[in-house]
Amino acid sequence: MKIVKKLLGIDKIEQDLQKAQEALEDAKAKQMEAERAANLAQEQEELAKLTPKDRATRKKEPWVGVLNTHVNQENVRNGFFELDWNEQFVLKLKQEGYGADGDRDEEIVDRWFRELCANVVVDGDYGGPVQTGSLDIQTVKRNNL
């Protein structure tokens, strides 16, 4: 059979066919890799346009941030912080014991933030007693439009 294939040139045709199939498989693999790279680049471009909160939320990670710090101009010892967070952050706080189902998100975040502030004061080395004004912690949940 090999002799007949060789005499008729079929062996060369089979070799060429095998090479063509290998080249086609290689081209398909390269195309798939290029598509993956393009998809990854597009995803990274989209992520770069997102806010840190949106990025964390998309990744289903807890996120909290200070949006603004307000200081009373007439008495700089008084002021408040404006916070924002995502649902995953509230869930994390619930898991850590700061709230339960049925509590408003604002209450849960407020409990956490008050404890955080207290810990900063306790852990700080201020060289003596601290004279404080009133701190009004306002929690604001902002929804992205």
Secondary structure, DSSP 8 states (H G I E B T S, - for coil): -HHHHHHHTHHHHHHHHHHHHHHHHHHHHHHHHHHHHHHHHHHHHHHHHS-HHHHHHHTT---EEEEEEEE-SS-TT-EEEEEEE-HHHHHHHHHTTS--TTS-HHHHHHHHHHHHHHHHHHH---SS------B--EE------
